Amino acid sequence: MSSLRLLEVPPEYLSINRRVRHVERTLPHYDFFISPKSWKYSVVSSIFIPVALSTVWATFWTTVLVVLKIRGITSSFATLVSVVISLLLVFRTNGAYDRFYEGRRLWAQITSTIRNTARTIWSSCPDEDEEDMAQKLIAMNLLIALPISLKHHLRGQHGIQGASFELQEFLPPLPEFSQFNRHEFAQAVNAAAHTHKGASTPPMSPNMSQRAISHRSVSHPNHQPTAAGASSNSKEHYHDYSCNCVKIPFEICNLLNSYVGERRKKEQIHFMAGSGLGANISNLVDTTTGLERILSTPIPLAYRLHLKHTLALYFIILPFQLVNDLSWLTIPCVFLVTFIFLGIEKIGEQIEEPFGTDANDLPIEEYCEIIREDIVLLMARRASSAASWRAATDGFSTLNAKNGITGTPGSPKSPTLPGSSRSPPTQPAKRKTKVLLKSQAANPTTDV
């Protein structure tokens, strides 16, 4: 594992990858027809073969029916089936987009929570000595690694050896990140914990760990559990973690929770800041669970298969329905209808799994880069102190005087804005109000 990155400010805060994606996603409307960059977002290449087969089918039967002067079936059936298929496609696309939008909303929530957590840790947690500063920097690097590990977690890329070099450079060399098989993980963490004085974590017995491994492997009968000494990167991975790998995002949350808990025990942060950090970490876990819910709850396979079968049957009988009215125009009409319907169905299929690497999936790499740049910029300087603002008090007072605002910071007199007709109440008015309130309290039935 590479050394831990502490402080580094990139020369440009907008990376090249983010800038390129921004340009591609904001192309003018006419460029989407002529620019080769926009074609990677199109589904034309995915539906080319079925559209071509449907057109060849329509060409063959149109030629036979027109040349031999054979009448097709009534076109009213085509109208009825078209309405039904359109409704099915609408429900399919809406369901897929709901999953896409929910995934984007949860990622925005993760970004906001990580920003708030990083801001609170950097400004509230102590950094007087070298040890406190090192622990704070490790916590900030864990916040950078969290969205990256979550990205790999959602894509089924377990561990850090084969997933991404960007994840390795932000994870500290802790025992929690040395082994990624559940059995090896428990042994490594417990061994490291008992090397420190006062370790309170009870060791996990090998029998308990082995029972958990055997239980998780039941969901995939063809999967054989890995031996204790084997690497977790040498076998196939599963989204439900029946491969017995360790969930890195949750381990990062556990470490952050331990860091906040130690600061609270030592009374190094205010109890409200500590409670807020604990709530933020819980929110990160809840949001991660929401992303897992989208991943583990796909659109029912029966619905997808029925829609595909219905479309196939519709394209098969479509030439026989149009040939009576359109004759040779049946061929381009079938091509157009096939292209539209299959394109809509393919778009829904692509966006229903928004965490992949396709062009139309969520730009998760961009979200991780935004979080990294924000935290690195925050770590580029010491936490701001309100005590240093006193040096700017005179200039602030001069600015207020020029704008016609009376009262200076720290003075008991309330400021009065220019053009304000209301002024603070005078002392006689305050006394009169107190006397009136006392008389009302003595005689509650007296009308004032």
N, C-alpha and C positions, 0 to 999 in steps of 0.2 A: 504494500500500500504506500502510495506517495505521501510525502510530508504534508502536514496540514497547512492550508493557506490561511493566513491571518488577515493582513491588510493589503489590498491591491486595488488601485483605482485605474480602470481602463482609460486609455487616452480619449476614446470616444464613448459616450454613454449610450449612444444608439448604435448597436452592432450592425455589421453588414447584412447578416441574415435577416434581422428584423426589418431593415430598410428595404431590402429586396422584396420581402413578402408584403410590406406596406404598399410598395409601388404596384405590385401585381394585383393586389386586391382593390386598388383604386384606379384602375385603368379607365379611360373614357369609354363610353358605350360602344362607339364604333370600333375600338380596338379589339373587342371581344370577337369580332368576325375576321380580323386581318392579322392580329398579333399572334405569333406562335406561342407566346408565354401563356396565353389564356386557354389554350387547348388542353393543357394538362388537367384543368378543372372540369372539362367536358366529359360526358358519358358516352360520346359517339363511339369511341374505340371499344367500349364494353358491350355495346348493343349492335355492333356492326354485323356480326355473324348471324344472329337471329333475324335481323331486319333483312339481310340479304337472302336468307333461306325463305322467308315469307314472301319476298318479292319474286323469287324464282318460282315458288309455288303458285302465286297469283298469275304470273306470266304464262305458265304452262296451261292452267285450266281456263284462263281467259281465251287463249288461242284455240283451245279445243272447242269451247262453247260457241265462240264467235264464228269460227270456220265451219263447224258442223251445224250452226244455227240451232243450238239446243238452248232452251230457256232455263234460267236458274230458278232459285226459290224466291219467295216474296221478300221485299226489302223491309217490311214492317218488323220482321223478326230482328233484323240488324239494329234497328232503332231501339227496340226494347233492351237488347243485350248491351248496347252501348251505354245506356243509362245505368244499368246495373254495374258494369265494369267501371264506369266513371265514379260511382259512389264508393266502390271498393278501393279504387286508387286514392280517392280523397282521404278515406279513413286510414289507409296505409301510410300515406305521406304525412298526414297530421300527427299520427302516432310516432313516426320516426322523428319528425321535427321537434315534438315535445321532448323526446329523449335528448336530442341535440341541444335544445335550449336549456334544459335542466342541467346538463353537463356543463354548459358555459356558465350558468348561474352559480353552480357550486364551485367552479374554479375561481370565479370572481370573489366568492366568499372566502376561499382559501387565501387568495392574494391579500384581501383586506385584513384577515385575521393575522397573517404572518407579518404584515406591515405594523399592525398595532403591537404585536408581541415584540418585534425587534425594537420598535421605538421605546417601549416600556423598559425592556431589559437594558438597552444602551443608556438610558437616562436615569434609571432608578437603581440598578444593581451596582454594588460597590466595585471600584477598581483602584483602591488605594495602593495595594501592594502587587507584586508580580504574580502571585498565585491567583488572586481575585481577577486580575486582568486576563490571565490565561484562560480561566474558566469562563469568563464573559465572552471572550473571542471564540471559544469552542462552542458555546451556546449559539452565537450568531452564525457560525459556520453550519451548525446543525439546522438552523432555520433556512439557510440557502440550500442545503441538501434535501430538505423535506419535500419540496415540490418535485425535484428531480427523481427522488426515490418513488414518489407517488406516481409519476409518469411511467416508470418501469414497472411498478406494481400493477397498474391498470393494463399494461401490455403483456403481462406474463413473463417479464424479464427479471428473474430472481437473482439475488446475489449482486455483487459489484464487479466481479472479475470480467465477465463478458458483457455486461450491460452498457456501461458508459464510463469513459475516463473522467468526464465532468463530475460524476458522483464520487469517484475515488478521491479526488483532490480536496473535497470539502468534508469528508468523514474523518474524524480523529482516529488514531490507532488505538482504539479501545477494544476490550475483549468482546464486546457486543457485535463488532464488525470484523472479527477474525474468522468466525465459522458461521455457515449459513444452513447447515443441516440441524434440525431440531435437537437431535441427541448430542451432537458435537457442541452446539451452542450452549446447552445447559451445562455441560461439563466445563467449557472454557470460562463461562461467566462465573460459575460457582468457585472454580479454582482461583480465579483472579480476585474474587471477593474475599476469600479466606486468607489471602496473602496480606491483606491490610488489617491493621489492628482495629478491633471493634466492629468487624463486619457482622451485620445482622441478618443477611439473607440466608435462609436455611437451604442446604443443598438438596437438589432434586435427585431422588434415587433413580438408578438406571431402569428399574422395573416400571416406575411411573412414566418415564419418558418413552420406554419401549411400548407400553400399553397405548399411549397417545399416538405414537407412530402407526401402530397396527390398526387402531380405530380409524385414523384419517385415510388409510389406504383402501378401505372397503369401498369407497365411492368409485374407484377405478380398478376393476378386477384385473385388467391386463397389466397394471403397474406393479412392479416389484419394489418393496421398500429397499432403500439403499442401506448398506452396512454402515456401522458407526464410523469407520475410517474412510469412507468414500466421499468424494467431493460432490456437493449439491449441484454443480454446474455440468456434470457428466450425464445427466438424465433429462428426460422430457419434463417440462414444467406445466402446471395446471393453474388456472385462475383461482380455483378453490383451495389451493395449497395442499392438495393431497400428496404432492411430491415431497412434503415434509421440509420445505424451505422456511426460513424465518422471514417474517414480514418486517422489512426495514422501516417503512413509515411509522409503524407503531413502536418500534424500538427507539426511533428518534423522539417520538412523543414521550416515551417513558423516561428517556434521559433528560429531556427538557423539564419534565415534571419533577424529577429528582433534583435538578439544579435549583428550581424555584423553591422546592420544599426545604432544601438546606439553607437557602438565603432567609427563609421565613423563620426557621428554627434559631438561627443565629441573630435574628432581628436586624438584619442588614438592609431590609427594604420595608417600606410602610405596609401595614397589613392590607390596606385597600389595593395597593399595587400588586401585592402577592395574590390576593383574591382575583384580581383582574387577569393576571397571567394564568392562574389555574383555570379560569373560565375560558380563556382563549385556547389553551391546550385541549380542553374538553371539546370546544367548538371544532378544532381541527380534526379530532377523532370522529366527531359526528358527521362532519362534511365528507371525510374519507369514506365513512360507512355509506353515505348517500351516493357517492360515486360507485362504490361496489354494488349498490342496489341496481343502478342502471346497467352495470356490466353483467350482473348475474340474473337479470330479468329481461331476456330478449322478447321480441314479438313472437307469439306462439308459432311454432313451426307449421301447425295445421293451417293457420290463416295464410301464411306465405305460400305454402304448397297449393292450396285451393285457388289463390289468386293467379299463380303461374299456370295451373291447369286450365283455368277459365280463359285466360288470355290466349293460350295455345289453341284451344278449341275455337275461340272466336276468330283467330287469324286463319284457321283452316277453312271455315265456312264463309268467311267474308267475301272471297271472289264470287261465289255462287249467288250471293245476295245483291251484289252491285252490278253484275254483268248485264242484267236486263235494261237498266237505266243508263249506264255509263259506257257500255261496250268496251272499246280499247282504253278508255280513260280509267278503267278499273285498276290497271297496273300501277300508275302513279298514285292513285287514291289509297290503295292498299299499302304502298310504301310509306305514304305520309302518316296514315293511321297507325301503322306498326311502329314507326319511328317515335311518334308522340307518346303512345301508351307505354312502350317498353322504356323510353327515356324517363318518364315519370316514375315507373316502378323501380328502375335502377337507381334513381336519385334517392328514393326512400330507403333502398337497401344500403346505400353508402353512408347516409347520415344517421342511421339507427345505431351504429356503433361509433360514437364520436371520438374515441380515444386512440384510434389507430394511427397509421402513418400515411394514409391516402391524402391526396391533395385537398379533398373536401372535408376532411376531419378537422377537429378543433386544433388550432396551432398551439399545442401544449408547450412545444419548445420555446415559443415566443413568450408565453406566460412565465415559464421558469427563468428566462433571460431577464424579463422585467423585474421579477422579484430579486434576482441576484444583483442587478445593477442598483436597485434601490438600497439594498442592505450594504453593498460595498461602498456606496456613496455615504451612507450613514456612518460606517466604520472608518471613513477617511479622516475623521476629526474626533476630538474629544466631545463628550456630551456637553451641550450648552448649559450655562449656568445663569440664572436670572440675576445673580449678584454682579455679574459683569455689565449689566445694562446701566448701572449707575453712571458710568462714564458718559453716556449719551443723554443724561437727564437735562443738562443745560441746553443742548441743541433742541431737544424735544419741547422745552418750555418756550424757547424763542419761536419755534414753528407754531405753537399754539397762540402765542401773542400776535403773530402775523395774521393768523386766521380769525382773530377776534374771539378766541376762547379764553375765558377768564378762569383762574385757578391753576395751580401747578401740581404736579404729582407729589403726593405726600402732604399737601395742605388740607386743613379741615374744611375749607370753603368748597362748596359744590360748584363744579364748572357750569357756566351758562353759555349756551350756544348762541351764535349771532342770530338776531331776529326773533329770539324766543321771548314770548310775552309773559311766560310764567317765571316767577322768581321764588327762591326758597322762603318759606313762611317766617315771619318775624317772631321775636320772643313774646310780645303781648298777645299776638294771635294764638300762639301755642298755649299760653296761660288761660286765655278765654276758652279754648277748646277743652282743657282739663277741667275747668269749673263746670262747664256745661255737661260733661260726661258724669261728673260726680252728682250733679243734681238729678240727672236721669236715673242714676243707680239708686238714689234715695227715694225718688217718687217715680216708680215705673209707669204709673197710669197717667202721668202728666204729659199733655200734648205739647210738643215743642214746635 
